[in-house]
Amino acid sequence: MQDTNGKPDPDAELPVLALIHGEPLRRIPNDLYIPPDALEVLLDTFEGPLDLLLYLIRKQNFDILDIPMAKVTAQYLAYVDEIRSRNLELAAEYLLMAAMLIDIKSRMLLPVKKADSDEEVEDPRAELARRLLEYERIKYGAAQIDALPVVGRDFVRAQVHLDHTAEIRLPDVSADDLRAAWAEVLRRARLVQHHQVQRESLSVREHMSEILRKLQNLRFAEFHELFDLEQGTPGVVVTFVAMLELARESLLQITQAEAFAPIYVRLSYLPSKARPDPAESDFDADESEIIASD
């Protein structure tokens, strides 16, 4: 590589330290001024005095029940002196622990006085060791809880929209169900029939109008409710024929909620102008009357 004058660049083989405005910087300028606060090491990475003390003990594999107080206290005080120069408020909570360590260290330097009884003298480090062990258990438990999956951090709940306004689709009425319902109506009609021989004229169109009038103010009616059993078998037959004719002309709907459930009859939900008049239907006028005799 050559410089602007066409001569070989002696710094071409040096590693690139930084890029300034796209140009590589391979050598630090001699007159470069770095302010004292340009680089600052943040030391407040511990959650408290116990966390710092536990870190110093575990890092050097000390026995937590036999802490070398002189060495640990010196390291702890060095850290406190470092943070006091940077963050006085943060250092305040560490000073109480520092005083406690100094107190324990001083008590260990004094000769041990035997008690009047034969009981063993308590180790000055016992209370500190108990607090450290308890803190370590709580810290380990908190780490295990934090490792559990968290909503929003590790996974997102699935959301499904359910349309509760969906129309319920009723099953279609089969021919067997309709035949069974018709047979039941005939059986009940025979139970109340009169043993009289008579001749009467029954109009299918009149029965069609009578069925429409019954359903005019009803949302639906059961199949057997549209039959007048007092009319006997002829009247029931004509009513059934009238019902089939209305269903064929889409004036009635015959529905069933489920298999073996009661059969219901209701008016078709059509505009009034779209409903054909029974009087104008293509039903044969010659067949509108049935001469029935019992």
Secondary structure, DSSP 8 states (H G I E B T S, - for coil): -B-TTSSB-TTTTS---EEETTEEE-S--TT----TTSS------SSSHHHHHHHHHHHTT--TTS--HHHHHHHHHHHHHHHHTT-HHHHHHHHHHHHHHHHHHHHHHS-----SSS-----TTHHHHHHHHHHHHHHHHHHHHHHS--BTTTB--------TT---------HHHHHHHHHHHHHHHHHT------EEEEEHHHHHHHHHHHHHT-S-EEGGGG--GGGHHHHHHHHHHHHHHHHHTTSEEEEESSTTS-EEEEE----GGGS--GGGSSS-GGGSEEEEE-
